[in-house]
Amino acid sequence: MSKTRILWADDEITMLKPHIIFLEEKGFDVTAVNSGDEVLEKVEEEDFDIVFLDEQMPGLSGIEVLEKLKSVKSGLPVVMITKSEEESIMEDAIGSNIADYLIKPVKPTQILLSLKRNLENKKLVGEKTTLNYQQEFREISMQLQDRMETDEWADIYKKLVRWEIDLEKSDDPGINEILSMQKNEANYGFSKFFAKNYKDWLYGNSDDKPVLSHTLIKEKVLPLIDKKQKIFFLLIDNLRYDQWKVIEPMVADHFKVETDDLYYSILPTATQYARNAIFSGLMPLEIRKHFPHYWVDENEEGTKNQYEEELLREQLKRYGRHVKMSYHKVLNHESGKKLFENISNIMDNDLNVLVYNFVDMLSHARTEMEIIRELADDESAYRSLMSSWFEHSSLFDIIKYLSDKNVTLVITTDHGSIRVNDPVKILGDKNVNTNLRYKFGKSLAYNAKEVFEMINPEEYFLPKMNVSTRWVFSKGNQFFAYPNNYNYYVKYYTDTFQHGGISLEESLIPIITLTSKQ
């Protein structure tokens, strides 16, 4: 195993000989120089794992060397060492992405601790995280054997998401495989729980009824309106809870997170049904019945979500809330940029609704475009791609703009998505819909034990196209595949992100309330 290579720059480097000997005895390879110019020369000529840099040197200062270093070796960790405790110097160094900051005189043990912090931190954090998950694995497994209620399933999902994100720091593929197996087990149990209780939730026949898509505005937004708060309701289409958790630190820099909850999406967990239910406060069959001019059946031509603003206004009127509101749907970069440029024009409204469609488009693009599939090869990369979009999006610009205004933010979505890899055979005629996670039609053939079926969909407030129409939903990480050209179909769609069925990822939806730190 090669030694860790340290480059140490100090104009009084001879005074640090005892420190260098100490490190060499610990197994480190130390190269000592006494000017900033020598640092830059050495870095060009050789590879180092870390640089210790004196802030006050003749010629180029430590800050100037740091800036030049970052332009040529941006990933090289630099520890700044200085005699000064001036705040401005610290701010300059920290702003230039230093790895650590030490004040002279430094002790050998301080240097060693800094090395461990910066070079072994990922390994140590990964090992600690792995150990912690191993300890909680048994607790989660025991919970999965119990009879749980809606809130307990939400807590289980939150735990699994936390471990999934934390274990990204672990280099142990075995522990990630164990987590994946536990998540699959949880999804199996959750799907059974959802299918068993869903009808009772819809009819209010359960004391354990969760907030559902069509009750979201009533239960989570109207109480805020009644408090006379100015509300920005941000709906990011297809935003999973794990994706929210990776962008949360960016948002939390500007807003205080008041509540971090999950609600339950209705079926199908797809935009046409779940999002129309959110804005209307009604189930799909009720929208079709009471507002036929705002509803387009899935097998008909036309945009399926073009009347969200009208449905929301009808819901507010139905509940007697006469508020000044605006509605904006962002489908591309230009429309988002235009909204940001004109955001000041809507600040006097009581309610502003912003719908961003990027994540859903990313999910579809990942299925259809090889380059996106490579960029988002796994769950971690998928989260990273979404996080990168958010960081540079007009939506984040809007959030930063709102941070010093007296507003309440509600961030949510209509459904999530799941990475599928378990094909389930189904037969149907040419009129069956194309979604991989749910099917409806009059002549479906499938194994009833593998799916959640609605023989009479109207009992579940879903449209019935003809007298023999039935709906079926896939569970966990399943997806429907036709026997014709089966192998090609399965290979193409395995490991793609899909939505419409029942899973923790699709059905448990983030609903986050935030207030200005001002």
N, C-alpha and C positions, 0 to 999 in steps of 0.2 A: 504493500500500500504506500503510495507516494506521500511525502511530507507536505503539510500545509505551508505555502510560501507567503511570507510577510514582507512587504516593502515598508520600511520605516524611514521617514524623512524628518530631520530636526537639525537646525544649525549648530546645536550643541550635542551632536550624536555621540561624541566620545564620553560624555557624562552619563550616557544611558547604557554603557557597556554591561553593567551588572544585570540590567533588565534583559538585554539581548542574550546573555549567557543563561539566565533563568529560563527563557523561552526555548533556547536550543536544547537545554537539558530536558525540557518537556516534550521534545520531539519536533519542534517547529524549525523551519528553514527561514532565517532572517537575513534580508539584504538591507544594509544601512546606507543612507545617503544624507547629504547636508544642505540640499537646495531644491527648490521647486523645479528648476530646469532638469536636474538629474532625475527627479521623479518621472517627468514626462518622457525622458529618454529611455529609462528603464522599462516603463510600461509599454513603450513601442517595441522594445527589443525582446522582452521576456513576459511570461505569464505569471501573474500573482493572484492569490486568493483574497487578499485584503491589504489595504494601505493604512498605515498610521501616519497622520499628517500634522506637522506642527503648524499652528495658525500664523505665528509671527516668525518669518524668515527673511533674510536679506533677498533683494530681487523680487521674484514673484511671491506674493503672500499666499498663505494657505487657501484663502477663499478663491483667489485667482487660479491657483493650481487645481482646486476642486472643480471649478467650472470647466476648465480645459479637459480634465480627466473624464468628466461626465459626457463630454462631447465625443470622446474617442472610445471610452470603455464604460458605457452607461450602467452596466450591471455589476461593476466592480465595487464592493463595499469599501467605504472610506470612513475611518474613525478620526475625527478632528480633536487635536490636543492643543490647549491654549492656556496661557497664564491669565487671560482676561475673562471676567464674568460679565462683560458688557452685554446688555440685552440685544443690541443691534447686531453684534457679531454672531451671537447665537442664532438670531433670526435669519441672518444671511446664510449661515451654514445649514440650518435646518431646511431653509427654502431651497437649497441646492441638493437636497436628498442625501444628507450624510446618514451613515448607518449607526453612528454613536457619537457621543460628545464627552470628553474627559477634561478635567481641570488639573493643571500642574500644581504641585508635583504629583505624579502618578506613581502608584505602587505596582510592583510586578503582579500582585494578585488582581488588581484592577484591570490590568492588560489582559490577563488570562480569562477573567470573567467576561470582558468585552468580546474576546475571541469566541468563547463558548456561546455567548448570546447571538453572535452574528453568523458564525459558521456551523454551529451545531444546533441552532435554535429549531430549524425545521425538523431535524431528526428527533430532537428531544420532545418537541411538541407532538410530533406524530406518534412517538412511543407512548407518551402520557395519554393522548387521546385514545389510542388503541386499548390501553389498559382500562381506561374509564368506560369505554363502550363494552368491553368484555364483562365488566362488573354489572352494567345495566342490562346486558343482553338477557340474562335470566329473568330479571324483573319484567321486562317487556314481554318475554315469552309467556310468563305466568299470567300477565294481564290479558294476553290474546286467548287464553283458555277460559277466561271468565265471561260472564254475560255483561256486556258493556252497553252504556247508553251513548247518546249522540255526542255529548261533551267529552266523554272519555275517549271516543274514537278520534275526536279532534286533537286531544292531548297526545295520543299515540302517534298520530301523523306528525305533529309538531316535533316530537322527540326524534322520530326517524329522519325527518328533514335536517334537524340539527346535527345528528350523527353523520348523515350523508355529506354535509358540507364540512364538518370538522375532520372527517376521515380522509378528505382530499389531501390533508397534510401527511397522511401515513403512506409509507412505501410498501406496506404489507398487503399484497393482493388478496391474501387469504381472508383478512378481516373485512375487506370490502365485499368479498363473495358471501361471507356470512351475513353481512348487513343486507345484501341484495336478496338472499334467501328469506331473511326475516321480513323484509318488506313485501315479498311475494306472499308469504304466509298471512301477513296483516291484510293485504289486498283481498285474499281469498275469504278471510273472515268478515271483512268489511262489506264485500259484495253480497254475502249471505244476509248480513244484518240489514243492509240497505233494501234488498229485494223483499225481505220479510216485513219491513215496517213502512215502506214508501207510501202505500195506499192509505194507511192510517194517518200518516203525516198530512196527506193532501186533504183528508176529510176532518182533520182536527180531532181524531179519535185517540189521541195519545198524549199523555202528560209529558212525554219526552220529545215533543215536536220541535225540530230545530227551525231556525230562520231559513226560509227557502227563497228561491229566486223571486217569486211573485210577491213575497212579503218583505223583501229587503228594504225597499224605499220606505214602506210604512213603519217598519220597526227600527231602522237605523238612521234614516235621513229626516223624516218628519219631526222626530223629537228635537233635532238640531235646529230645524226651521222654527219650531215653536219657541226656542230660546233666543230667537232673533239674531242668530249668528249668520254671517255671510259665508256661504258654503261653495267650495269648488269640489264637485263630484267627478273624480278622474277614473274612468273605466279603461283599463288597458286590456284589450281583448286577449284571452287565452293566457293570462298571467298566472302561473302556478305559485304556490306558497314558497317553494324553495327559491324561485326567481325573485320574489319579493324580498326574501331574507338577504340576498346578495346585493340588492340595491338599497336596502334599508339604511346602511351606514351613510350613504351619500345623502339620502333624504334627511336622516337624523342630524346631519350637520346644520340643517336649516330649520327643521321643524321638530317639535316635541311629539313623540309617539304616545298618544293617550290610551288607545286600545289597539290590540293586535289579536283579532278574532278570525274565526273561520265560520262561514255559513255553508249550507248545502245547496248545490245546484239541482234544479229539476232535471228530468229526463225528457228528451235526449240532452246530454251535456254538449250542446252545439249552439252556435250563435243564433240561428233563426228562432230557436225555441227559448233558450235560457235568457238571452238578452231582451227579446221582445217581452218576456215575462217580467223582467226587472222593471222596464220602463212603463209597462201597462199596469202592473200590479195584478195581473190576471194570468191564468194558465192558457196555453195555446188554444184549446178548444173554446174557451170563453172569449178570447180575442176574436176568433173566427166567427163566433155567434153574435157578439155585441158590436164589433167593429169590422165587418167583412171587407170594407173598403181599405182597411189597414193591414189585411192579412193576405199573403200569397202562399198557397200550398206548395210543398217542396217539389212536387212533380209538375208544377206550372212554370211558365216563363216569367221572368221578372225578378227584380232585386227583392230579397226577403226581409231586409231590415231598413227600409227607406222611410218608415214612419215612426221612428223611435221618439222624436220630439213631440209629435202629435199625441202618441200614446202616453207620454209622460205628462203632458198638459191635461189630458183627460183624467189621469190618476190623481193629480193634484187637485183638480176641480172636484172630483168625486169625494175627496177627503176634506174639502172645504178650505184648502190652502191656496190663497190668492197671492202669489208671489211674483216678483219680477225676475224672469229667468232668461237664460240663453242656452243654446245647444250647439255644439261644434263637433263635427266628426273629422278626424285627421287621417287621411289615407296615404299621404306621401310627405316627403321632406318639405316641399314648397308650401303645402297647405299648413303644415306645422309652423313653418317660419312666419307665414303671414299672420297666423293666430297670435304668435308671440309678439309680433310688431304692433298688434292692435289690442293687446291684452288690457291696456289701461282703459279702453272704451267700455269694458264690461264690469269694472270694479264696483259700480254702484248697484249691481244686481244682487238679489237675495240668494239666488242659486245659479251657478254656472256649471253646465255639464260638458265635459270634454271626453270624447271617445277616441282612443288611439288604437289603430288596428295593426301595428307593426308586428307584435309577437305572433299573432295568428298567421300573418303572411310569412314570417320566418319559419314557422312550423310546416307550412305547405311547401315553401321553397326547399326546405331540407329534404323533403320526400322526392321532389322533382328534379333538383339540381345537384349533381355529383359534387361540385365544389363546396356547396353549403353543407352537404352531408359530411364531407371531410373536415370542414372547419368546426362543425358541431358533432364530432364523432361519438361522444358519450354525454352523459348527464352533466358532468362538470363543464365540458366545453360548451354545451348548449346554454348553461347558465352564464358562462363567461361571455358568450356572443351577445346574449340579451343585455347583460350588464354594460358591455362596451357600447351598444346602441344607446342605452338609456343615458350614459354619461355624456354623450355628444348630441343628445336629442333636443328638440325644441321643448319637449315636455319638461325636461330637467331645467332648461332655461326659465320656463314659466314658474316652476316650483321655487327656484332661487329668487325670481322677481317677487313672488308672493310672500317670501319669508319675513319681510318686515312690514307686512300688511296685517290688519286684524281680521284674518280669515281662518276658517276651519277647512282642512283638507280631508276628503274621504277618498281613499284609494282602494279600488276593488277590480273585479273582473266578472265575466259571465260564466266561464268554465275553464278548466285546465286541460292538460293533455298527458298521455302516458306513452312511454316507449313500448311498443308491442313486439312480441316474439313468439306468441303461441297461437298458431292458426286453428280455426274452427270451421269445419266444412258446413256449407249451407247451399241449398238449391232454391232457385227462384226464377220467375219468368223475366222477360225483357223489361217489364215495368217496375221491377224492384229498384229502390234507390241505390245510390253508389257508395254511401258512407260505409267505412270498414268496421265501425263500432256498433252500429245499429242498422236494422233492416225493417222495412214494412212492405207488405204486399198481401195478395190474396192466395198465393200458392207457394208458401215457403215450406221447405223441408229441412229439418235440423234435429239434433239431439236435444230434447227439452231439458235434460239434466245439465247441459253445458251452458245454458243461457238463462236470462230473465225474460220471460215471455208475457205479453199482454194480449190475451185472446180477445178481450173486448177493450180496445184502447180508450174508448170514451169514458170508461170507468176511471181512467187515469188522466182524463181531460186532454187527450190527444185526438187529433182528427182521424176519422174513419172514412177512407176514400170510397169504399163500397162495403156491402154487408159482410164480406168474409175477410176484410183486412185485419191483419194482426201485426203487432210490433214485437221485435226481439232485440235484446241488448246483450252485448258481450261484457264479460266481467274480468277484472284484474288486467293482465297483460295480453288478453286474447285479441284476435282480429278475425273477421269473417273472410273466408276464401272459397271461391267456387271450385268444384272438382275439375272443370274444364281448364286446361293449361295450369294446373294446380302448382306444380313445382316452380314455374317461372313467376307466378303471382306471389307465392310465399317468399321467394328469394328477394323480390323487388321491394316488398313492404315490411319484411322483418327488420326490426330496429328503427322503424320510423316512428315519429310522434303523431298520435291520432287522438281524436276525441269524439264523444257521442255516447259512450257507454258508462259503466259503473267502475270507478276505482277511486282510491284516496286522492290521486293526483288530479283527476277530472272533477270529482264531486265535492271535495272540500276546498272552499274558495276563500282567499284572503279578503277581509274587510277591515281596513285600517283607518283609524281616525287620528288626525294630527292637528296640533294647534301651533300657532306662531310662538317662537321663543321670546318674541318681543313682549 
